[in-house]
Amino acid sequence: METVSCCSINSHSSFHRYTNFHYHTKSIKSRPSFIVSVFKTPIARRSRKEENPPNVESRNTLLEKVFKILDKVIVDFLDPPLHLSIDANYILSDNFAPVSELSPTECDVIHGSIPACLNGVYIRNGPNPQFHPNGPHHYFDGDGMVHSIRISNGRATFNSRYVKTNKYLIEHQHRSHVVPNVIGGTRGIGPFMARAAVFAARVIFGQYDIINGIGVANTNVSVLGGKVYALCESDIPYAVKVKDDGDVITLGHDDFGGKLSKNMTAHPKIDHKTKEAFAFRYWATKPYLTYFRFDSNGNKQPDVPIFSMEHPSLTHDLAITQKYAIVCETQIGASPMNLIHGGRLVGVDSTKVPRVGVLPRYANDESDMKWFEVPGFNIFHAVNAWDETEEDGSEVVVLVAPNILSVEHFFDRADLIHGSMEKVRINLGTRIVSRKTLSSNSLEFPVINPAFIGKKNKYVYAATSEQSPAKCRMMRASGVAKLDIAATEENNERDECTIASRIYGNNCFGGEPFFIARDPEDPNMEEDDGYVVCYVHDESLGVSKFLVMDARSPTLEVVAEVKLPQRVPYGLHGIFIREKDLNEM
């Protein structure tokens, strides 16, 4: 395991402006990100003028003062004592603290050179609250910000931009929080009802246009039908555009011609060959899950409600094979009873048995849906899935994913959970489910060569969790590991599939890696012929870098390091778009 040092770069004085995110109040709280259906009530659209008459301005100012007083009353008198996991003074410190927007700025390549095949743009999304939270704030509650690095002929330009969601624009106009949290701010029935009532009042008095959504677009970036979208499962997608200078602008909500009426997953799966996208949404009321797909032109196809999911489930991701779509029903879900018992709306039901659902990917209804109980199998991210056939002709679906151990700690003690990479084989004929652990290390944010989605693949690249995570903090990746998941087929006794790894360096951390093929048009290209890229931050120096690693090297050798002009907070998911594809958008 080789280490790359981050300590050759000078510190940035501007870093300290952002890490000093501590305020004098002891109660810190904010807004939503996951299950938001309880607030989506049809309200007549209200137009907002650029300028209001003086009497309207006066009324709005008075209303805003009243709402801010009510928010403070909820925080001071109704909220239970802050747990560390929702205390913004703690959660949003160090490199979890937000940064300001940055217009396109040229970067210095400080080591090696950027390979020519990386011409294009790498965009990564993540939470970045635009205001200091005034109530309980979970990491997932922050406004979406995309950090992009545009590469052209070995030169790199970096910028950071908020996704200009409806929530962002209205709160920016009011210079304060308007939309309540569902993850951080809903613990107990009293605070939940109080925040819901205040938000409803804001809608009624015209302070918020709920028709255009309350999502934060902070989770992922994807290409659907030749367009780029910022995604979060609490809302419909926001279209964004990468300009020639590398800047990223928000084009707005896209409901795909009125066919996408609610929210959708932040993890649609794209078939590399057909260019179709497969997706779903989960909801707090029946049907708890609805499956759908998009054709190669981005036209949404009809919904397939899954009524056989009998309990709400926070189903974050799915997998596809050439024949099937695979969804997982986890122990994480929303229940009003959690609030009544003093818990959060979104919680963990330890009595529930997780299930894996297998549905023909071109299904028109759920009549051919098959469910399989897989005790203790709670996944947030699927690596991949594929079809196999047994010697007796039985169909088998193979699913690879990191299983979240100790899932009961998911929201409050993220440092205690462990991602155990597993391979699950489901015999559709005999209904026998077998499982094998592929790595004993704690791994998350798994990615593969995108050309192998839905087909049998060999290699996985995943973020390795730091050895001693900070209490209640979200995951920081100390490095990246390369797994050969076919190794267990050659040696059934083998239980560790890691074949290459890299540690970023002392006090250096990153997030999700991403694999970029050297030449995706070459049919003879090896699966791992390409590069792994990632944003990495040096906590000691306050400097962020963009790393390019050789995916075939036994040490994932760094072939290029780009010093970034601004700190990049730890975030969630991203995508690489090639120059050729950008030119066609």
N, C-alpha and C positions, 0 to 999 in steps of 0.2 A: 504494500500500500504506500504510494508515493505522496509526498506533501508538496504543495506549492505555496510559497510564502507570499503574503499580501503586504509585507512590511517595507517594500521598496518605494512607497509613494508618500508624498508629503500630505499632511492633514489639511483639511478644508476648514477655514474659519466659519463658513456659513453653516456647517453641520451643527454647531452648538446652538444656533438660533432655533433649529427644529427639535433637537433633543430636549430642549428646556420646555417641555410640554406639561409642566407641573404648575398647578394653580393653587390659590390659597383655600379654595373650598374643599371640604372633606367629602362632599357628595358629588360624584361625577357621573353623568348619564346621557344617553342619546337615542338613536333611531333604528329602522328595520332592515332586514336582509333576507329572511327565509320564508316562513309561511305567513302570508299577508292577506289571505282571503277574507278574514273576519272584518277587514276595513273596507273591502271593495263593494260599496253600495252604489247603485246607479244614481247619479246626481246630474241634473241638467248642466250642460257646459256653460260656463260663464266667460265672457270675453274680458281680457285685461288690457287696458289702454296704457300707452306709454306715460301719459300724464293725467292725473286726476284733478278735478276742481278742488280748491282749498278745503271746502267742507268735507269732501270725501277723504282727502289726505288726513284731515284732523280726526275723522272717525276711525280710519284705519290705524292711525298712531295710537289712539285710545284703546282700540280693540287689541292691538299688539301688546300694549302694557298690561291689559287684563289677562291675556293668555299667558304672558310670561310670569305673572304673579301666580296664576293657577298651576303652571308647571313647577314653580318653586315650592308651592304648597305640597304638591304630590311628592316631590323629592324629599322635602324636610319632614313631612308628617305621615306619609303613607308608605313610602318605600322601606323595606327592611334594611338592616345594616348591609353595606356593600361587601360582597365577596370579592376577593382579589381578581377573579376572572372577569368582573364587569366594572372594575375601578379603573377609569381611564388614566388616572395619574400613574398607575402601574402598567396597565396593558399597553398604553401608547407612549412608552418611553423608549430610549435608545433607538434602534433602527426600526422599531414599529411605529415611531412617531411620524406624523404626516409631513409632506413637503409641499412647497408651492409649485404652481405650474412653471414650466420652463420651455421657452420657444426653442426651435431647432438650433442646436449648438454643435459645432464641429468638435470632435474628440481626438485625443492623441493615442496612437497605437504605441504602447510602451514596451511590448515584447512581441517578437515574431512578426508575422504578417497575416492578414485576413485572407483565407483562400478565395479564389475567384468565383467558386461555385456558390458563395454566400451572398452574391449580389441580390438584394431584396430588403426586406424589413422584418425584424423580430419585434413583436409586440407582446408585452406581458401586462396583465390586469391585476388589480388588487385594491383592498380597502384603503381609503385615504380621506378621513373626515375633513370637510371644509371648515367646520367650526369646532371649537372646543366643546365636547359633550357636556350637557347640563343635567345629565341623569345617568343611570346605569348604562354602560356601553360595552358591548361585546365586540371583539375584533371583527366579526363578520358584519357589523352594522355600518361600517364606514362607506362613504361615497366612492364610487369607482374612479380610479385613475389609471390610465394606460401609460406605460413607459416604453418608448419605442426607440430602436436604433436602426437607422437607415444606412445600408452598406452599398457602396458603389465603387467598384474598381479599387478595393483595398482601403477606401476612406470611409469614415463612420460619422454620422450625425445623430445626436441624441435629443429627445424631447420628452416632456411629461405633460399630459393633458387630462383634465377631468373629462369624464363622459358627461355631457350636458343633459342629464336626465330631467324629467319634469320636476322631480323632487329637488335636484340640485338647483335648477333655475329659480323655482319659487322660494326656496330657502335662501338663495343668494340675494334675491330681491328683498326679502324681509330681514336679511342679515342675522338670522337665528334659525334654530331647529323648528320645524313645523310637524313633520311626520314622526309618529312614535315608534319606538323599537318594538320588535316582537321577540328577538333573541335576548337582548340585554335588559329591556325595560318591562317585562311582563312576568314578574314573580309574585304570585298571590292575586286573588280575585279583586281586591280593593284597588291597588295601583293599576291593574289592567283595565278595569272598568272606568276609572278616573281618566286615564290617558285616552281611552277610546272616546269618552264623552267630550273631552277637550278638542280632540281632532275632529270629531263630528261637528262641533260648533264652528271650528275654523272653516270647514267645508260649507256649512250652511251660510256663514257670513261672507263667503266668497274669497276667503284667503287661500284656498287650495282647490285646484281643478283636478278632482280625483279621476276623471275620465281618462286622463293621460298617464295614469299609473303612479305608484309610490315606490317603485323599485330603485335599486342603487347601481345596477349594471357593473358590479365589482368583481366578478368571478372568473370569467373566461373571455376569450376572443375566438371567433370561428368564421369560416367562409361558407355561406349558403347561397347557392345559385349565382356565384360570381360576385357577391357582395360581402363586405366585412361587417361583423356584428360584435358588439360588446354585450355580454350575457350575464344574467343573474336569474336564478330560478323563481324569484318573487315577481317577475314582470315579463313582458314580451321583449324581444330583442331591440337594441338601439343600433341603427346603422351608423357606421363611421367610415371616414375616407382618409386614406394616406395621400397627402399631397406630394408633389414632385420634390419639395424641399425636405420631406420627411415629417412635416407637421401632421398631426392627426386631428381632424375636425369631426364633430358630431352632426350627422344629418337628421337624426330624430327617430322616433318610434316607428316600427314597421310591423303592421299586423297582417302582412302578406295578403293584401286585398280583402281584409275583413275576415279571413279564414282562421286567424289565430286570435281567439277572443279573450284568452286569459294568459296565463304564464307558460313558460316552457323551461326544460332543463337547461343548465349552462354547459352540458356535455353532450351535444348531438354527435353521433358517430357518422363519419363520412366514408362511403365506399369509394376507394381510390379509383376503381375501374369505372363504375357507373356514375360517379359523382352525386349519387343520391345521399340524402341525410336522413337519419333515423333518430327520433326524439320522443319525448313524452312530457307530461306535466303531472305533478302531484298536487293534491288539494286537501283542504281540511274537512270537506264533506263529500259524500258519494257522488260520482265515482272518485275514489281516492287516487286512482291512477288512470290516465288517458294516454294511449299510444298513438303516434302519428308519424308521418314521414314527409319529406320534400323530394320532388323529382330533381333531375339534374339542372333544371332551369330555376329552381327555387320556388316552384309552385307547391303550396301545402296541399296535401291529400287529406281526405276525410278522417275525423277522429275515430278511434277505436276505444270506447270506454271499457275499462277492466273492472267489472263489478265483482269479480271473484276475489279482489283484494278487500278483505272484510274490515280492516283497521287502517287508519291513516299511518303512512310510513314516509319518513324523510328519505325518499329514494333519490339519491343525488346523481347517479350515473347509470348507464346501461352499456351493454356490449352487443355486438352483432356477429353472426356467422354468415355464410353464404345462404343459409336457409332460414335462420331464426334471429329473433331479437330476444335478449336475455335481460330481465329486470330482477332486482333483489328487494324483497320486503324485509326491512331491518327492524330492530327493536326501538329505533328512534322515531318518534312521531309526535303529533300534536293532539292534545286532549284537554278539554275544559276542566276535567276532573283534577288535572295537575294544579290548576289555579286554585280550585276550591281547597286543596290540601296544602296550599302555601307554596307550591312549586312553580316552575316556569311553564308557559303554554307548550313549548316544545321540550319534551323530556324523553326518558328512557323507560320502557316497560320491560323489566327483567323477566317477567313471566311469559312473554311472547316468544314463540319459536320462529326464528328467521326462515324465510322461504326464498327459493329461486324460481322464477317464472320463465317458462320457455314458450314463445309465441312465434308462429310463422311470420317472417318479417314483412310479407305482403298480405297479412290477414285483413279481412274486412270487418271481422267481429272477433270476439274472444272465445268462440266455440271450441277452437283447437288449443286454447291455453292450457298448459300443464304446469302444476305447482309441485315443488319438491322441498320438503323440510330439510334444512341444513342447520342443525343446532349450533349456536354460538358463532354463526357466520354473519358478521356485520361488516359490510363494505361501504366505503365512500367512493372509491375510484376503481373502475375495472381496468385491467391491463389490456386484455384481449380475450377473444373466444373463437372457437372454430369447430367444424364438424369432423367426426371420425366415424368409421364403421367397424364393428367388431367382426370376428371371424364367422359368427353365426348370422351376420347380416343386420344385427341390431344397430340402430342409430345411437350415436354418443355425441353429446355436447361437452366440450372442454372449456372451462372458464378459469382464467388466472387473475387474481386480485389480491391486494393486501387486506387481510382480515384485521379489523380493529379489535384488539383484545382489551378487556376492561372498558367496554363501551360506556358503562355507567358514568365514567369520568369525562365523557366527551366534551361537555360544555364547561364544567367547573374546574377540572384538573387535567387539562390537555397534556400536561407533562407526564401523566401516569399511563397514558395509553401507548400501545405498541402495535405497529403495523407488521403483521406476520404474513409474508408472501406465501400464498397457497395456490395449488392447482386442484380444481374440483372437476371430477368426471361424472357426468350424469347419463346413465343408460336410459334412453327414453322408452325402451321396450320393457326391461325388467324393473325399471324405476330404482335401481341400485345407485346410490351416490357414494363415491369414494373420494377421499381427500388426501393431499400430501403437502407437507410444508417444504417450501423451496429454499427458504433462507431464515435463519434464526435472528438476523439483524432486524432492527426496527426501520422499515422502509415505507416511504409514501411518495406521492406525486410521480407515479410510474408513467413512462412513455415508451413507445416503440417506433420503429420506422413506420410512418403513416401508410405506406403502400401495403403493409401487411395487416391492416385492420380487417378483421373478419376472416382471416386466413391463418393457417398454422404458422407461427413465428418461432424464432429461436432466442432472440435477444431482447432483454428489457433493461432500461436505464431508469434508476430510481434515486430519489434523494435519501441520504442516510441521516437519521436523526442524531443530534449531538448526544454524547454519552450521559451528561448530567443536565437535563433541561431545567430551565428556571421554573419555579413553582407557578402553576396556572397560566404560563405563557403558551402561545401557539408554537408550533414546530419551527425550529431553525435547522437547516440542513448543514451539517459539518462537512459534507462531501457528496459524491455521487458514486453509485455502484453499478456495474454491468453484470447482469445475470444471464447465464445460459440455461434457459428453462427446459431445454431438451435433454440436459445432462441426466436427469432422473430416469429417462427412458433407456439410456445406455447403461446406467448403473442404478438399479432400484434401491440400493442401500444408501446412496448419496442423499444427504439432507442439506447441503449447502451448495447453492448454484452460483455463487459470486465468483466471477473469473477475472474481474478487473475493478479497480477502485481508485479514487483520488480524494484525499483530504485537502480542503482549501487552505489550511494554514492556521496558526495560532490565533484564536479569537476572530476567525473569518468564517462567515456563514452565507449560505445562499438559499435558494428555494427549489422550484421545479426545474429540472433540466429539460432540454428539448433536443430531439434528434433531427438532423438535417442531412438528407442523402446527398452524396457527391453528384450523382447524375441520375435522377429518378426516371429519366426516359430510357435509360439503358436496361434492356430486359435481362442482360447477363450480370447486372450489378449484384454483388454480394449484399446480404441484408444489412450488415453492419459497416458498409463502405460509406463513411460520411463523418459528420462531426456532431459533438454534443456541445450545446451552448447553455450558458446560465449567467444571470446577474449574481455577483458575489460582493459582500460588503465586509470591510475590515472594521470591526467594532473599536479597535484601539486607535486607529488613525482617522476614522470617520470618512473613509473613502470607498466608493463603489467602483467595481470594474465589470466589464463584459468579458467572459472567458470563452475561448473556442478550444475544444479538446478533441483530439483524434480518437474517434470511437473504436478504432481497431487496435489501438495501442494497449499493451497489457497494463500500463499505468495511466491510461487516459491522458496521455501527454498533452500539455497546454501548448498549442501552436500559435496562439495570439492572445494578447491581453490588451484591452482597450480601457483607458482611464476615462471615467464618466465625469461630466462637468457638474453633476449634482448627485447627492445621495439617493439611492433607490431603496425604499423600504421593502422589507420582506413582503411578498405578495402571494398570489395564487397561480393562475394558469396563463399560458401564452401560446403563440403560434408564430411560425415563420412563413412569409409569403414571398415567393420568388419574383424577381424583376419582371419576368415574362408575364406572370399572372397579374401583377400590379398594373402593367400597361394595358391589360384587357379589361380592367375594372372601371 
